[in-house]
Amino acid sequence: QVQLVESGGGSVQAGGSLRLSCVVSGYIYSRYCMAWFRQAPGKEREGVAIIYNGGDSTYYADSVKGRFTISQDKAKNTVYLRMNNLKPEDTAMYYCAGALAQIDGQCYTGYDRYNNWGQGTQVTVSS
């Protein structure tokens, strides 16, 4: 019943910035993780950034640390991904996803653990 809708993708030059948004509708569990995944041609889907709605704890892939920031606005039922200093290797389809958290509040990083997905938004970075 949970529905996720992404927006904000586009084409930018290297060094530019984008902000992705994911609007969540439907029932949201009290212990829930929201994540941004990406998948480029020929590569596995990877977790880019993850946030826990119970305490705002976050996870970032090493490749985006210091450049990307995940945040949430619970009043607007929206999760954001601010992407700064974009690089050509960031080019991918970006997906918003949700899953129940572990009992200790930690979030899984593998895409197999996420059962709710958005439709994806394309990010293309040119050099």
N, CA, C and O atoms as a printed pandas DataFrame, in Angstrom:
     atom_number atom_name residue_name chain_id  residue_number  x_coord  y_coord  z_coord
0              1         N          GLN        A               1    0.814   -1.210    0.000
1              2        CA          GLN        A               1    0.000    0.000    0.000
2              3         C          GLN        A               1    0.856    1.271    0.000
3              4         O          GLN        A               1    0.361    2.352   -0.322
4              5         N          VAL        A               2    2.121    1.145    0.355
5              6        CA          VAL        A               2    3.022    2.297    0.334
6              7         C          VAL        A               2    3.374    2.618   -1.114
7              8         O          VAL        A               2    3.725    1.728   -1.890
8              9         N          GLN        A               3    3.279    3.892   -1.470
9             10        CA          GLN        A               3    3.614    4.353   -2.807
10            11         C          GLN        A               3    4.717    5.396   -2.724
11            12         O          GLN        A               3    4.647    6.316   -1.909
12            13         N          LEU        A               4    5.735    5.254   -3.564
13            14        CA          LEU        A               4    6.862    6.170   -3.602
14            15         C          LEU        A               4    6.957    6.777   -4.992
15            16         O          LEU        A               4    6.893    6.060   -5.991
16            17         N          VAL        A               5    7.111    8.096   -5.062
17            18        CA          VAL        A               5    7.215    8.793   -6.334
18            19         C          VAL        A               5    8.429    9.705   -6.302
19            20         O          VAL        A               5    8.493   10.635   -5.498
20            21         N          GLU        A               6    9.405    9.435   -7.187
21            22        CA          GLU        A               6   10.620   10.236   -7.257
22            23         C          GLU        A               6   10.481   11.355   -8.281
23            24         O          GLU        A               6    9.686   11.272   -9.217
24            25         N          SER        A               7   11.276   12.404   -8.079
25            26        CA          SER        A               7   11.387   13.484   -9.037
26            27         C          SER        A               7   12.715   14.190   -8.826
27            28         O          SER        A               7   13.387   13.967   -7.819
28            29         N          GLY        A               8   13.095   15.038   -9.770
29            30        CA          GLY        A               8   14.280   15.854   -9.619
30            31         C          GLY        A               8   15.472   15.447  -10.462
31            32         O          GLY        A               8   16.482   16.151  -10.470
32            33         N          GLY        A               9   15.386   14.337  -11.169
33            34        CA          GLY        A               9   16.485   13.920  -12.017
34            35         C          GLY        A               9   16.622   14.824  -13.229
35            36         O          GLY        A               9   15.752   15.650  -13.505
36            37         N          GLY        A              10   17.717   14.661  -13.942
37            38        CA          GLY        A              10   17.968   15.460  -15.124
38            39         C          GLY        A              10   19.381   15.300  -15.611
39            40         O          GLY        A              10   20.115   14.424  -15.153
40            41         N          SER        A              11   19.765   16.155  -16.548
41            42        CA          SER        A              11   21.105   16.148  -17.129
42            43         C          SER        A              11   21.863   17.380  -16.673
43            44         O          SER        A              11   21.376   18.503  -16.805
44            45         N          VAL        A              12   23.066   17.166  -16.130
45            46        CA          VAL        A              12   23.902   18.262  -15.647
46            47         C          VAL        A              12   25.344   18.018  -16.050
47            48         O          VAL        A              12   25.726   16.893  -16.372
48            49         N          GLN        A              13   26.137   19.072  -16.032
49            50        CA          GLN        A              13   27.565   18.947  -16.267
50            51         C          GLN        A              13   28.282   18.556  -14.985
51            52         O          GLN        A              13   27.784   18.804  -13.887
52            53         N          ALA        A              14   29.445   17.949  -15.128
53            54        CA          ALA        A              14   30.248   17.577  -13.973
54            55         C          ALA        A              14   30.483   18.788  -13.079
55            56         O          ALA        A              14   30.767   19.887  -13.556
56            57         N          GLY        A              15   30.358   18.568  -11.781
57            58        CA          GLY        A              15   30.486   19.646  -10.817
58            59         C          GLY        A              15   29.175   20.292  -10.434
59            60         O          GLY        A              15   29.122   21.068   -9.479
60            61         N          GLY        A              16   28.121   19.986  -11.159
61            62        CA          GLY        A              16   26.826   20.543  -10.868
62            63         C          GLY        A              16   26.121   19.823   -9.742
63            64         O          GLY        A              16   26.658   18.888   -9.149
64            65         N          SER        A              17   24.896   20.276   -9.450
65            66        CA          SER        A              17   24.123   19.736   -8.337
66            67         C          SER        A              17   22.695   19.446   -8.758
67            68         O          SER        A              17   22.155   20.084   -9.662
68            69         N          LEU        A              18   22.098   18.481   -8.095
69            70        CA          LEU        A              18   20.695   18.156   -8.243
70            71         C          LEU        A              18   20.132   17.779   -6.881
71            72         O          LEU        A              18   20.867   17.321   -6.005
72            73         N          ARG        A              19   18.832   17.970   -6.703
73            74        CA          ARG        A              19   18.150   17.477   -5.519
74            75         C          ARG        A              19   17.006   16.581   -5.942
75            76         O          ARG        A              19   16.078   17.018   -6.624
76            77         N          LEU        A              20   17.076   15.331   -5.535
77            78        CA          LEU        A              20   16.016   14.382   -5.796
78            79         C          LEU        A              20   15.014   14.390   -4.644
79            80         O          LEU        A              20   15.387   14.579   -3.486
80            81         N          SER        A              21   13.751   14.183   -4.970
81            82        CA          SER        A              21   12.701   14.125   -3.967
82            83         C          SER        A              21   11.927   12.827   -4.111
83            84         O          SER        A              21   11.739   12.326   -5.220
84            85         N          CYS        A              22   11.483   12.289   -2.993
85            86        CA          CYS        A              22   10.666   11.082   -2.971
86            87         C          CYS        A              22    9.489   11.333   -2.049
87            88         O          CYS        A              22    9.655   11.448   -0.835
88            89         N          VAL        A              23    8.303   11.417   -2.624
89            90        CA          VAL        A              23    7.086   11.635   -1.853
90            91         C          VAL        A              23    6.476   10.276   -1.514
91            92         O          VAL        A              23    6.276    9.439   -2.394
92            93         N          VAL        A              24    6.185   10.067   -0.239
93            94        CA          VAL        A              24    5.688    8.795    0.257
94            95         C          VAL        A              24    4.217    8.927    0.628
95            96         O          VAL        A              24    3.830    9.864    1.326
96            97         N          SER        A              25    3.407    7.996    0.164
97            98        CA          SER        A              25    1.999    7.946    0.536
98            99         C          SER        A              25    1.659    6.553    1.036
99           100         O          SER        A              25    2.381    5.593    0.768
100          101         N          GLY        A              26    0.556    6.448    1.762
101          102        CA          GLY        A              26    0.176    5.182    2.347
102          103         C          GLY        A              26    0.678    5.060    3.776
103          104         O          GLY        A              26    1.233    6.009    4.331
104          105         N          TYR        A              27    0.483    3.894    4.367
105          106        CA          TYR        A              27    0.869    3.686    5.759
106          107         C          TYR        A              27    2.374    3.537    5.894
107          108         O          TYR        A              27    2.998    2.750    5.182
108          109         N          ILE        A              28    2.949    4.299    6.812
109          110        CA          ILE        A              28    4.371    4.249    7.100
110          111         C          ILE        A              28    4.563    3.685    8.504
111          112         O          ILE        A              28    4.028    4.227    9.471
112          113         N          TYR        A              29    5.323    2.603    8.618
113          114        CA          TYR        A              29    5.583    1.995    9.914
114          115         C          TYR        A              29    6.478    2.884   10.754
115          116         O          TYR        A              29    7.231    3.700   10.223
116          117         N          SER        A              30    6.393    2.724   12.070
117          118        CA          SER        A              30    7.147    3.572   12.979
118          119         C          SER        A              30    8.652    3.336   12.909
119          120         O          SER        A              30    9.433    4.245   13.192
120          121         N          ARG        A              31    9.067    2.131   12.538
121          122        CA          ARG        A              31   10.478    1.810   12.376
122          123         C          ARG        A              31   10.698    1.479   10.902
123          124         O          ARG        A              31   10.536    0.334   10.481
124          125         N          TYR        A              32   11.067    2.489   10.129
125          126        CA          TYR        A              32   11.118    2.370    8.683
126          127         C          TYR        A              32   12.360    3.042    8.143
127          128         O          TYR        A              32   12.758    4.108    8.613
128          129         N          CYS        A              33   12.966    2.419    7.160
129          130        CA          CYS        A              33   14.146    2.956    6.496
130          131         C          CYS        A              33   13.779    3.409    5.084
131          132         O          CYS        A              33   13.104    2.691    4.346
132          133         N          MET        A              34   14.225    4.594    4.724
133          134        CA          MET        A              34   14.077    5.091    3.370
134          135         C          MET        A              34   15.459    5.187    2.737
135          136         O          MET        A              34   16.406    5.669    3.357
136          137         N          ALA        A              35   15.561    4.726    1.506
137          138        CA          ALA        A              35   16.855    4.626    0.856
138          139         C          ALA        A              35   16.809    5.144   -0.570
139          140         O          ALA        A              35   15.768    5.123   -1.226
140          141         N          TRP        A              36   17.956    5.606   -1.032
141          142        CA          TRP        A              36   18.173    5.901   -2.434
142          143         C          TRP        A              36   19.140    4.869   -2.991
143          144         O          TRP        A              36   20.260    4.731   -2.499
144          145         N          PHE        A              37   18.713    4.151   -4.009
145          146        CA          PHE        A              37   19.549    3.227   -4.748
146          147         C          PHE        A              37   19.790    3.782   -6.139
147          148         O          PHE        A              37   19.036    4.627   -6.621
148          149         N          ARG        A              38   20.847    3.302   -6.781
149          150        CA          ARG        A              38   21.091    3.663   -8.168
150          151         C          ARG        A              38   21.612    2.453   -8.922
151          152         O          ARG        A              38   22.239    1.562   -8.349
152          153         N          GLN        A              39   21.343    2.440  -10.212
153          154        CA          GLN        A              39   21.815    1.360  -11.059
154          155         C          GLN        A              39   22.212    1.914  -12.416
155          156         O          GLN        A              39   21.405    2.517  -13.122
156          157         N          ALA        A              40   23.468    1.698  -12.762
157          158        CA          ALA        A              40   23.995    2.078  -14.059
158          159         C          ALA        A              40   24.070    0.842  -14.945
159          160         O          ALA        A              40   24.122   -0.276  -14.432
160          161         N          PRO        A              41   24.078    1.019  -16.273
161          162        CA          PRO        A              41   24.170   -0.131  -17.172
162          163         C          PRO        A              41   25.377   -1.000  -16.867
163          164         O          PRO        A              41   26.492   -0.495  -16.738
164          165         N          GLY        A              42   25.159   -2.310  -16.750
165          166        CA          GLY        A              42   26.236   -3.244  -16.493
166          167         C          GLY        A              42   26.686   -3.335  -15.055
167          168         O          GLY        A              42   27.621   -4.078  -14.758
168          169         N          LYS        A              43   26.056   -2.607  -14.149
169          170        CA          LYS        A              43   26.440   -2.619  -12.748
170          171         C          LYS        A              43   25.264   -3.049  -11.879
171          172         O          LYS        A              43   24.104   -2.902  -12.265
172          173         N          GLU        A              44   25.582   -3.583  -10.697
173          174        CA          GLU        A              44   24.547   -3.970   -9.752
174          175         C          GLU        A              44   23.923   -2.740   -9.110
175          176         O          GLU        A              44   24.547   -1.683   -9.016
176          177         N          ARG        A              45   22.690   -2.897   -8.675
177          178        CA          ARG        A              45   22.028   -1.828   -7.950
178          179         C          ARG        A              45   22.696   -1.660   -6.588
179          180         O          ARG        A              45   22.890   -2.635   -5.861
180          181         N          GLU        A              46   23.043   -0.425   -6.247
181          182        CA          GLU        A              46   23.746   -0.158   -5.008
182          183         C          GLU        A              46   23.000    0.866   -4.161
183          184         O          GLU        A              46   22.344    1.769   -4.680
184          185         N          GLY        A              47   23.115    0.706   -2.856
185          186        CA          GLY        A              47   22.559    1.675   -1.936
186          187         C          GLY        A              47   23.436    2.905   -1.875
187          188         O          GLY        A              47   24.618    2.813   -1.547
188          189         N          VAL        A              48   22.868    4.053   -2.187
189          190        CA          VAL        A              48   23.603    5.305   -2.210
190          191         C          VAL        A              48   23.536    6.007   -0.858
191          192         O          VAL        A              48   24.559    6.423   -0.314
192          193         N          ALA        A              49   22.333    6.134   -0.323
193          194        CA          ALA        A              49   22.123    6.813    0.951
194          195         C          ALA        A              49   20.855    6.275    1.587
195          196         O          ALA        A              49   19.872    6.004    0.897
196          197         N          ILE        A              50   20.879    6.119    2.906
197          198        CA          ILE        A              50   19.755    5.542    3.636
198          199         C          ILE        A              50   19.530    6.348    4.908
199          200         O          ILE        A              50   20.482    6.799    5.545
200          201         N          ILE        A              51   18.262    6.526    5.273
201          202        CA          ILE        A              51   17.919    7.253    6.490
202          203         C          ILE        A              51   16.832    6.501    7.243
203          204         O          ILE        A              51   15.924    5.926    6.642
204          205         N          TYR        A              52   16.936    6.514    8.572
205          206        CA          TYR        A              52   15.981    5.847    9.462
206          207         C          TYR        A              52   15.008    6.889    9.998
207          208         O          TYR        A              52   15.430    7.923   10.516
208          209         N          ASN        A              53   13.711    6.625    9.879
209          210        CA          ASN        A              53   12.727    7.632   10.275
210          211         C          ASN        A              53   12.548    7.759   11.779
211          212         O          ASN        A              53   11.904    8.696   12.250
212          213         N          GLY        A              54   13.115    6.818   12.540
213          214        CA          GLY        A              54   12.986    6.871   13.980
214          215         C          GLY        A              54   14.002    7.757   14.673
215          216         O          GLY        A              54   13.747    8.257   15.769
216          217         N          GLY        A              55   15.151    7.955   14.044
217          218        CA          GLY        A              55   16.190    8.745   14.683
218          219         C          GLY        A              55   17.093    9.511   13.740
219          220         O          GLY        A              55   18.081   10.104   14.172
220          221         N          ASP        A              56   16.766    9.507   12.458
221          222        CA          ASP        A              56   17.521   10.240   11.439
222          223         C          ASP        A              56   18.957    9.743   11.285
223          224         O          ASP        A              56   19.802   10.475   10.771
224          225         N          SER        A              57   19.249    8.528   11.715
225          226        CA          SER        A              57   20.557    7.960   11.441
226          227         C          SER        A              57   20.690    7.724    9.940
227          228         O          SER        A              57   19.706    7.425    9.263
228          229         N          THR        A              58   21.904    7.860    9.426
229          230        CA          THR        A              58   22.114    7.804    7.983
230          231         C          THR        A              58   23.262    6.887    7.611
231          232         O          THR        A              58   24.136    6.590    8.426
232          233         N          TYR        A              59   23.242    6.444    6.363
233          234        CA          TYR        A              59   24.304    5.654    5.759
234          235         C          TYR        A              59   24.584    6.226    4.383
235          236         O          TYR        A              59   23.666    6.639    3.675
236          237         N          TYR        A              60   25.862    6.250    4.003
237          238        CA          TYR        A              60   26.258    6.688    2.675
238          239         C          TYR        A              60   27.258    5.710    2.085
239          240         O          TYR        A              60   28.135    5.199    2.781
240          241         N          ALA        A              61   27.114    5.460    0.806
241          242        CA          ALA        A              61   28.133    4.700    0.102
242          243         C          ALA        A              61   29.428    5.496    0.065
243          244         O          ALA        A              61   29.410    6.725    0.001
244          245         N          ASP        A              62   30.552    4.789    0.106
245          246        CA          ASP        A              62   31.845    5.474    0.111
246          247         C          ASP        A              62   32.012    6.398   -1.094
247          248         O          ASP        A              62   32.657    7.442   -0.991
248          249         N          SER        A              63   31.441    6.025   -2.221
249          250        CA          SER        A              63   31.624    6.792   -3.441
250          251         C          SER        A              63   30.928    8.149   -3.419
251          252         O          SER        A              63   31.232    9.008   -4.247
252          253         N          VAL        A              64   29.997    8.358   -2.485
253          254        CA          VAL        A              64   29.251    9.610   -2.454
254          255         C          VAL        A              64   29.441   10.386   -1.162
255          256         O          VAL        A              64   28.901   11.483   -1.023
256          257         N          LYS        A              65   30.194    9.844   -0.214
257          258        CA          LYS        A              65   30.409   10.537    1.053
258          259         C          LYS        A              65   31.049   11.903    0.818
259          260         O          LYS        A              65   32.000   12.035    0.047
260          261         N          GLY        A              66   30.517   12.900    1.489
261          262        CA          GLY        A              66   31.012   14.252    1.339
262          263         C          GLY        A              66   30.383   15.018    0.196
263          264         O          GLY        A              66   30.553   16.234    0.103
264          265         N          ARG        A              67   29.656   14.329   -0.682
265          266        CA          ARG        A              67   29.024   14.980   -1.826
266          267         C          ARG        A              67   27.501   14.909   -1.769
267          268         O          ARG        A              67   26.822   15.853   -2.174
268          269         N          PHE        A              68   26.960   13.798   -1.272
269          270        CA          PHE        A              68   25.514   13.598   -1.228
270          271         C          PHE        A              68   25.020   13.718    0.210
271          272         O          PHE        A              68   25.735   13.374    1.151
272          273         N          THR        A              69   23.795   14.208    0.371
273          274        CA          THR        A              69   23.176   14.321    1.678
274          275         C          THR        A              69   21.729   13.857    1.597
275          276         O          THR        A              69   20.959   14.350    0.773
276          277         N          ILE        A              70   21.358   12.905    2.456
277          278        CA          ILE        A              70   19.976   12.449    2.529
278          279         C          ILE        A              70   19.301   13.114    3.723
279          280         O          ILE        A              70   19.914   13.277    4.778
280          281         N          SER        A              71   18.051   13.493    3.556
281          282        CA          SER        A              71   17.296   14.119    4.626
282          283         C          SER        A              71   15.821   13.782    4.453
283          284         O          SER        A              71   15.412   13.274    3.409
284          285         N          GLN        A              72   15.026   14.066    5.477
285          286        CA          GLN        A              72   13.604   13.801    5.397
286          287         C          GLN        A              72   12.814   14.919    6.042
287          288         O          GLN        A              72   13.242   15.515    7.031
288          289         N          ASP        A              73   11.648   15.196    5.464
289          290        CA          ASP        A              73   10.691   16.141    6.004
290          291         C          ASP        A              73    9.435   15.336    6.296
291          292         O          ASP        A              73    8.635   15.077    5.397
292          293         N          LYS        A              74    9.262   14.941    7.547
293          294        CA          LYS        A              74    8.156   14.066    7.905
294          295         C          LYS        A              74    6.805   14.740    7.718
295          296         O          LYS        A              74    5.824   14.071    7.393
296          297         N          ALA        A              75    6.738   16.053    7.919
297          298        CA          ALA        A              75    5.487   16.774    7.733
298          299         C          ALA        A              75    5.021   16.719    6.286
299          300         O          ALA        A              75    3.818   16.724    6.021
300          301         N          LYS        A              76    5.962   16.666    5.347
301          302        CA          LYS        A              76    5.639   16.606    3.927
302          303         C          LYS        A              76    5.713   15.193    3.369
303          304         O          LYS        A              76    5.504   14.981    2.174
304          305         N          ASN        A              77    6.011   14.223    4.232
305          306        CA          ASN        A              77    6.149   12.826    3.804
306          307         C          ASN        A              77    7.119   12.705    2.627
307          308         O          ASN        A              77    6.842   12.018    1.644
308          309         N          THR        A              78    8.247   13.378    2.746
309          310        CA          THR        A              78    9.189   13.458    1.641
310          311         C          THR        A              78   10.611   13.176    2.110
311          312         O          THR        A              78   11.031   13.639    3.171
312          313         N          VAL        A              79   11.341   12.415    1.314
313          314        CA          VAL        A              79   12.756   12.158    1.520
314          315         C          VAL        A              79   13.523   12.807    0.379
315          316         O          VAL        A              79   13.101   12.742   -0.776
316          317         N          TYR        A              80   14.644   13.430    0.699
317          318        CA          TYR        A              80   15.432   14.152   -0.290
318          319         C          TYR        A              80   16.826   13.556   -0.420
319          320         O          TYR        A              80   17.347   12.948    0.514
320          321         N          LEU        A              81   17.414   13.740   -1.586
321          322        CA          LEU        A              81   18.814   13.425   -1.800
322          323         C          LEU        A              81   19.454   14.615   -2.510
323          324         O          LEU        A              81   19.242   14.824   -3.705
324          325         N          ARG        A              82   20.240   15.394   -1.764
325          326        CA          ARG        A              82   20.990   16.497   -2.343
326          327         C          ARG        A              82   22.307   15.953   -2.872
327          328         O          ARG        A              82   23.077   15.349   -2.124
328          329         N          MET        A              83   22.566   16.160   -4.138
329          330        CA          MET        A              83   23.760   15.661   -4.787
330          331         C          MET        A              83   24.583   16.844   -5.271
331          332         O          MET        A              83   24.164   17.577   -6.167
332          333         N          ASN        A              84   25.759   17.028   -4.673
333          334        CA          ASN        A              84   26.668   18.096   -5.047
334          335         C          ASN        A              84   27.896   17.527   -5.730
335          336         O          ASN        A              84   28.210   16.345   -5.589
336          337         N          ASN        A              85   28.593   18.384   -6.478
337          338        CA          ASN        A              85   29.826   17.995   -7.158
338          339         C          ASN        A              85   29.646   16.691   -7.924
339          340         O          ASN        A              85   30.422   15.749   -7.763
340          341         N          LEU        A              86   28.630   16.650   -8.745
341          342        CA          LEU        A              86   28.317   15.433   -9.490
342          343         C          LEU        A              86   29.426   15.076  -10.468
343          344         O          LEU        A              86   30.072   15.946  -11.053
344          345         N          LYS        A              87   29.628   13.774  -10.630
345          346        CA          LYS        A              87   30.649   13.235  -11.514
346          347         C          LYS        A              87   30.000   12.349  -12.569
347          348         O          LYS        A              87   28.903   11.836  -12.350
348          349         N          PRO        A              88   30.662   12.160  -13.714
349          350        CA          PRO        A              88   30.084   11.286  -14.738
350          351         C          PRO        A              88   29.750    9.896  -14.220
351          352         O          PRO        A              88   28.776    9.293  -14.671
352          353         N          GLU        A              89   30.535    9.372  -13.284
353          354        CA          GLU        A              89   30.267    8.050  -12.742
354          355         C          GLU        A              89   29.020    7.994  -11.867
355          356         O          GLU        A              89   28.595    6.909  -11.468
356          357         N          ASP        A              90   28.426    9.150  -11.563
357          358        CA          ASP        A              90   27.156    9.185  -10.845
358          359         C          ASP        A              90   25.973    8.939  -11.774
359          360         O          ASP        A              90   24.845    8.777  -11.308
360          361         N          THR        A              91   26.214    8.909  -13.068
361          362        CA          THR        A              91   25.148    8.684  -14.033
362          363         C          THR        A              91   24.493    7.330  -13.787
363          364         O          THR        A              91   25.167    6.300  -13.790
364          365         N          ALA        A              92   23.179    7.332  -13.574
365          366        CA          ALA        A              92   22.446    6.106  -13.269
366          367         C          ALA        A              92   20.971    6.429  -13.146
367          368         O          ALA        A              92   20.574    7.593  -13.101
368          369         N          MET        A              93   20.166    5.379  -13.091
369          370        CA          MET        A              93   18.779    5.516  -12.691
370          371         C          MET        A              93   18.738    5.460  -11.171
371          372         O          MET        A              93   19.256    4.522  -10.565
372          373         N          TYR        A              94   18.127    6.455  -10.565
373          374        CA          TYR        A              94   18.046    6.540   -9.114
374          375         C          TYR        A              94   16.648    6.161   -8.652
375          376         O          TYR        A              94   15.650    6.649   -9.182
376          377         N          TYR        A              95   16.590    5.281   -7.651
377          378        CA          TYR        A              95   15.334    4.765   -7.138
378          379         C          TYR        A              95   15.192    5.080   -5.658
379          380         O          TYR        A              95   16.161    5.006   -4.902
380          381         N          CYS        A              96   13.995    5.427   -5.255
381          382        CA          CYS        A              96   13.638    5.547   -3.859
382          383         C          CYS        A              96   13.042    4.224   -3.395
383          384         O          CYS        A              96   12.264    3.610   -4.125
384          385         N          ALA        A              97   13.394    3.779   -2.197
385          386        CA          ALA        A              97   12.917    2.504   -1.690
386          387         C          ALA        A              97   12.704    2.569   -0.186
387          388         O          ALA        A              97   13.291    3.403    0.503
388          389         N          GLY        A              98   11.845    1.664    0.318
389          390        CA          GLY        A              98   11.555    1.613    1.735
390          391         C          GLY        A              98   11.561    0.194    2.264
391          392         O          GLY        A              98   11.271   -0.753    1.533
392          393         N          ALA        A              99   11.896    0.049    3.552
393          394        CA          ALA        A              99   11.916   -1.252    4.206
394          395         C          ALA        A              99   11.823   -1.074    5.714
395          396         O          ALA        A              99   12.180   -0.023    6.246
396          397         N          LEU        A             100   11.343   -2.107    6.400
397          398        CA          LEU        A             100   11.355   -2.101    7.855
398          399         C          LEU        A             100   12.789   -2.108    8.358
399          400         O          LEU        A             100   13.663   -2.741    7.767
400          401         N          ALA        A             101   13.022   -1.396    9.458
401          402        CA          ALA        A             101   14.339   -1.360   10.063
402          403         C          ALA        A             101   14.591   -2.604   10.900
403          404         O          ALA        A             101   13.651   -3.309   11.269
404          405         N          GLN        A             102   15.844   -2.875   11.199
405          406        CA          GLN        A             102   16.200   -3.915   12.141
406          407         C          GLN        A             102   15.748   -3.499   13.535
407          408         O          GLN        A             102   15.439   -2.330   13.766
408          409         N          ILE        A             103   15.709   -4.447   14.461
409          410        CA          ILE        A             103   15.180   -4.176   15.789
410          411         C          ILE        A             103   15.984   -3.104   16.510
411          412         O          ILE        A             103   15.438   -2.393   17.355
412          413         N          ASP        A             104   17.268   -2.971   16.197
413          414        CA          ASP        A             104   18.114   -1.972   16.842
414          415         C          ASP        A             104   18.099   -0.623   16.127
415          416         O          ASP        A             104   18.848    0.278   16.503
416          417         N          GLY        A             105   17.275   -0.474   15.120
417          418        CA          GLY        A             105   17.177    0.778   14.395
418          419         C          GLY        A             105   18.139    0.914   13.238
419          420         O          GLY        A             105   18.142    1.948   12.570
420          421         N          GLN        A             106   18.957   -0.090   12.974
421          422        CA          GLN        A             106   19.862   -0.061   11.837
422          423         C          GLN        A             106   19.111   -0.441   10.565
423          424         O          GLN        A             106   18.155   -1.216   10.605
424          425         N          CYS        A             107   19.547    0.107    9.449
425          426        CA          CYS        A             107   18.930   -0.153    8.161
426          427         C          CYS        A             107   19.793   -1.087    7.327
427          428         O          CYS        A             107   21.021   -1.026    7.374
428          429         N          TYR        A             108   19.137   -1.946    6.566
429          430        CA          TYR        A             108   19.841   -2.792    5.628
430          431         C          TYR        A             108   20.345   -1.957    4.459
431          432         O          TYR        A             108   19.771   -0.917    4.134
432          433         N          THR        A             109   21.425   -2.421    3.829
433          434        CA          THR        A             109   22.002   -1.718    2.689
434          435         C          THR        A             109   21.806   -2.452    1.374
435          436         O          THR        A             109   22.018   -1.862    0.315
436          437         N          GLY        A             110   21.411   -3.708    1.402
437          438        CA          GLY        A             110   21.192   -4.479    0.197
438          439         C          GLY        A             110   19.801   -4.260   -0.372
439          440         O          GLY        A             110   18.825   -4.165    0.371
440          441         N          TYR        A             111   19.717   -4.181   -1.693
441          442        CA          TYR        A             111   18.426   -3.881   -2.319
442          443         C          TYR        A             111   17.409   -4.998   -2.133
443          444         O          TYR        A             111   16.204   -4.751   -2.197
444          445         N          ASP        A             112   17.879   -6.235   -1.900
445          446        CA          ASP        A             112   16.959   -7.349   -1.701
446          447         C          ASP        A             112   16.104   -7.179   -0.457
447          448         O          ASP        A             112   15.050   -7.806   -0.351
448          449         N          ARG        A             113   16.527   -6.352    0.482
449          450        CA          ARG        A             113   15.803   -6.146    1.730
450          451         C          ARG        A             113   14.669   -5.137    1.592
451          452         O          ARG        A             113   13.838   -5.022    2.493
452          453         N          TYR        A             114   14.619   -4.409    0.488
453          454        CA          TYR        A             114   13.623   -3.357    0.315
454          455         C          TYR        A             114   12.454   -3.861   -0.518
455          456         O          TYR        A             114   12.641   -4.447   -1.584
456          457         N          ASN        A             115   11.249   -3.625   -0.019
457          458        CA          ASN        A             115   10.055   -4.179   -0.649
458          459         C          ASN        A             115    9.138   -3.132   -1.271
459          460         O          ASN        A             115    8.156   -3.488   -1.922
460          461         N          ASN        A             116    9.438   -1.862   -1.086
461          462        CA          ASN        A             116    8.663   -0.785   -1.691
462          463         C          ASN        A             116    9.595    0.076   -2.526
463          464         O          ASN        A             116   10.634    0.530   -2.047
464          465         N          TRP        A             117    9.212    0.297   -3.787
465          466        CA          TRP        A             117   10.078    0.996   -4.733
466          467         C          TRP        A             117    9.322    2.049   -5.523
467          468         O          TRP        A             117    8.145    1.884   -5.841
468          469         N          GLY        A             118   10.024    3.144   -5.837
469          470        CA          GLY        A             118    9.505    4.121   -6.760
470          471         C          GLY        A             118    9.815    3.730   -8.188
471          472         O          GLY        A             118   10.416    2.685   -8.437
472          473         N          GLN        A             119    9.408    4.564   -9.123
473          474        CA          GLN        A             119    9.569    4.256  -10.545
474          475         C          GLN        A             119   10.949    4.597  -11.080
475          476         O          GLN        A             119   11.314    4.148  -12.167
476          477         N          GLY        A             120   11.717    5.375  -10.349
477          478        CA          GLY        A             120   13.052    5.765  -10.765
478          479         C          GLY        A             120   13.080    7.116  -11.454
479          480         O          GLY        A             120   12.109    7.523  -12.092
480          481         N          THR        A             121   14.205    7.806  -11.320
481          482        CA          THR        A             121   14.431    9.065  -12.019
482          483         C          THR        A             121   15.867    9.075  -12.532
483          484         O          THR        A             121   16.797    8.756  -11.792
484          485         N          GLN        A             122   16.045    9.438  -13.794
485          486        CA          GLN        A             122   17.346    9.347  -14.443
486          487         C          GLN        A             122   18.210   10.551  -14.105
487          488         O          GLN        A             122   17.758   11.694  -14.174
488          489         N          VAL        A             123   19.464   10.280  -13.739
489          490        CA          VAL        A             123   20.471   11.309  -13.528
490          491         C          VAL        A             123   21.602   11.069  -14.515
491          492         O          VAL        A             123   22.191    9.988  -14.539
492          493         N          THR        A             124   21.904   12.069  -15.325
493          494        CA          THR        A             124   22.967   11.973  -16.311
494          495         C          THR        A             124   23.939   13.121  -16.104
495          496         O          THR        A             124   23.541   14.286  -16.101
496          497         N          VAL        A             125   25.215   12.792  -15.931
497          498        CA          VAL        A             125   26.251   13.786  -15.673
498          499         C          VAL        A             125   27.264   13.717  -16.807
499          500         O          VAL        A             125   27.859   12.666  -17.047
500          501         N          SER        A             126   27.460   14.820  -17.497
501          502        CA          SER        A             126   28.395   14.881  -18.608
502          503         C          SER        A             126   29.670   15.585  -18.184
503          504         O          SER        A             126   29.662   16.414  -17.274
504          505         N          SER        A             127   30.775   15.245  -18.856
505          506        CA          SER        A             127   32.061   15.859  -18.554
506          507         C          SER        A             127   32.313   17.089  -19.399
507          508         O          SER        A             127   33.358   17.726  -19.266
